[in-house]
Each structure stands twice: as C-alpha cells, then as structure tokens.
Amino acid sequence: MGAKEFEYYIFIDFSENFIGYSIIEYNKFLQIIPKITRFRHYKDADNKKIYIKNIRNTIQREDLLSYFFKIKIKSMSNNIELYSDVLDFLKKHENCIIFISVDNRQYSAFQRLVNIVDGEKVIVKQESELKVGSPEYQVSLVLDNLLNIERLKEN
C-alpha cells in the first residue's frame, strides 16, 4: 500500500449481466486482508466449481460481508442506480480521502461522473492498475467472487 491512507475503499466490478460495488472502511480493510489471502479471480481458478464452493464457504465462515460498510449487487440494467449510490456516498463523505477501483470497461464513464462530484480527494483506478497480490487487489476479489456466485445462481 502507498504512503497515502484512504479512509474508504470502493470497488466497482461486473460479471456478465451483474454489476456491484463494495465499500469498506480503512480499519476493516486492514482486518479483512488476512482472511482473503487465498482469493483469486474466478477466471483463474482451475476447478471453478470447487473454487466457488470454497469461496462461498469462506465468506460465510469468516462472516466477510460484515467487514463491509455496504455491498450491493444488481443486474447490469440497474448500473445507474449503483453509480448513483456511490456518488451519494462520495457527496456525504466529501471530506474523506477515498480510493475507488472500477472495472476497466466502466472506468471512463465512471471517472467523468466522479469529476463532476469531486476529484480532489477521490482517487479512481482501473481494476487492471491494481498490483496483483496488493491489499487493494485482494479486497477487490471479494466483490469479484460475490458477482460470480450471484451469476452462477442463475444457471
């Protein structure tokens, strides 16, 4: 992690027809990292069925969702609602230093929205800019895996 300590971390990601975001406070961010060291991108798993089953069990056993300030997953058609939620959060926390990671395909549109609201204390990065194995990367995998769990429920 860099020298700058963020007060909140926001991750926005999507998987096929689902989009979601997660918001986590700095203290919880530090606490969750040791519990998710084995997380990886679903697409990188050798046996996807076993991997997703293990991740689902880990999420429940470690009560990982309780670490997050807020998590929301919706169908892709509701992406405006999710962006609106995140922008409202930024407005209410305008004095906070916030890190946001956005899926590469959503990055440019989201970056323009953030610049309208703020730009000063909000750092927006593309998901591909996260260094593999970094704390930010690991925490982003929680949402990535939750999206895949949700997507697979439909099949």
N, C-alpha and C positions, 0 to 999 in steps of 0.2 A: 504494500500500500504506500502511496506517496506521502509526503510530509503534510499535506492538507487532510484534515479530518473533517469528514462530512457529517452533518447532523442527521441526515436521512439519505437512504439509498432507494432509488426507484428503478424497477426493472420492467420493461415492456417487451413482450415477445408474442409470437403467434405460431400456431401449428395448424396447417391446412385451413379449416374453417373456424378456428378458435383463436381468440386474442385475449390476453390477460395482462394484468400488472400486479406487482407486489411492491409494498412499501415497508421498509424496515428501518428502525432507529439504530443509530451508531452502536449503542451498548448491546443491543440484541444481535446486531450484525456480528460483533466480536464473539458473542456467546454461541451462535449457531455454527460457526465455521468448523469447529472440531467434530460436529455431528454429521457433517455432509462431505467429508473428505473423499468418500468413495463415489460420490455422484459424478456422472459424466453425461454428455449429450446422448440422448436416446439413440440417435442415428449411429453412434459409435459403438453401441453395445453389440457383442457377438450374438448372444441369445436374448433377443429383445423381450420375449415372453417372460423369461426368468428374471431378467433385469428389472422390468417394470413391476413385477410382483414383489421383488426385494425392495425396490424404492417405495412402493406403496406401504409395505410393512414398516420400513424405517420412518417414513413420515408419520405414521400412526404411533409407533412405539416411542419415538422421541418427541412426539407432540410438536413437530416442527412448525405447524401453522400458527401456534401460539406465540412464536417469536416475531411474527409479522404484525405491523401496525394495521395493514389492510392488504387483502388479496382479493382480486376479482377476476373471474374468467367468464367470457360471454362468447356468443357466436360472432364471427367476423363482421356480420351485418350491423353489429352494435358497437363498432370501433369508435364512433363519435362519442357515445356515452362514456366509454373508458377514457378517452382523451379529455373529455370534459371533467371527469372525476379527478384526473391527475392535475389539470390546470387549476381546478378549485383548490386542491391541496397546495399547490405552489402559491396561490394567492393568499391562503390562510397562513402559510409559513414563509412569507416573503422575506423575513429577516434571517432565515436559516440558509446554511450552505448545503446544497443538495446535489447529489450525483445521480444522473439518470443514464441508464443503458437501454437503448432502443434497438429492436431488430433492424438489421441493415435495410430491409425493404420499406420500413416505416420511417426511417431516420429523417430524410429530408423534409417530409411533410410535418413531422413532429417538431423538428428543430425550428421551423418557421413559426409554429404555434407558440413555442416556448419564448421565442424572441419577442413576440407580441406581449406576453405576460411579464417576462423578466429576461434576464440574460446575464445579469450581473453576478448573482450568487448561485446560479444553476449551471452545472457542467453536464453537457449531453454528449455521450459517446455512442458510437455504433457498437453493436454486440461484437463484431469482428475485431474491434480495437482492444477488447479485454484480453489481457495476457492469460493464456491457458494456465490453470493452477493458481492464479491470483485469488485473493479473497472475494473480489467482485465477481470474477468468473464463476467461482464455486457457488456463491449465493444466487447468481443468475440461473444456475442449473436447477434450483428448486422449482422456479416457475416453469422452466423448460419441461421438466418432468411432470409437473402438475397438468400442463397443457396436453402432454401426450397421454396421460392417464385419462383425462376427460375425452380426448379424441377417440381413444380406444374403447371407451364405454359405449360409443355409438355403433361400433362394428359388431 
